[in-house]
């Protein structure tokens, strides 16, 4: 029983540490994605606004 608990604890700790690193990676990807999305939105807004400005 004690061995099982020890193995489970080690496995759990490894999983948590692994997932923390994974979350950091996901966080970086998410940040990059948000920057790209923001750029696209700004570009799209400019592209949409430009014809109206030209029309006026």
N, C-alpha and C positions, 0 to 999 in steps of 0.2 A: 504494500500500500504506500509506504513512504517513498519507495523507488518510483512508483507510478506518479505520485504527486510531484516528485523532483523532476522527472522527465517532462511532465505536463507543464510545470513552471518554466523549465528551460525552453521548451518549445514555444510557450506563450510569449516569453521574453524575446525570443528570436523573431517571432511573428510581429510583435509590436515594434521592435527596432526596424525590422525590414519594412513594415508598412509606413513607419515614420519617414524613412528615406524615400519610399515610393510617393508619399504625400508631398514631400519637398519637390520631387521631380514633377509631379502633377501640378503643383503650385506654380513652378517656373513655366511649364507649358501653358497653364491657364493665363498667366500674366502676359506671355507673348501673344496668346490668342486674343486677349482683350485689347492689346495695343494694335494688333492688325485689324481687329474689328472696328476699333475707334478710327483708324486711318481710313478704312473702307467707308465708314459712315460719313466722315468728313468729306472724302472724295465724292461720294455719291450725292451728298447734300449740295456740294459746290456744283456738281454736274447738273443737278436738278434746278438749282437756283439760277445758274448762268443763263439759260434760255429766257427765264422770266425777266432777268435784269436786261438782257439784250432786247427783249420785246418792249420793255418800258423805255 
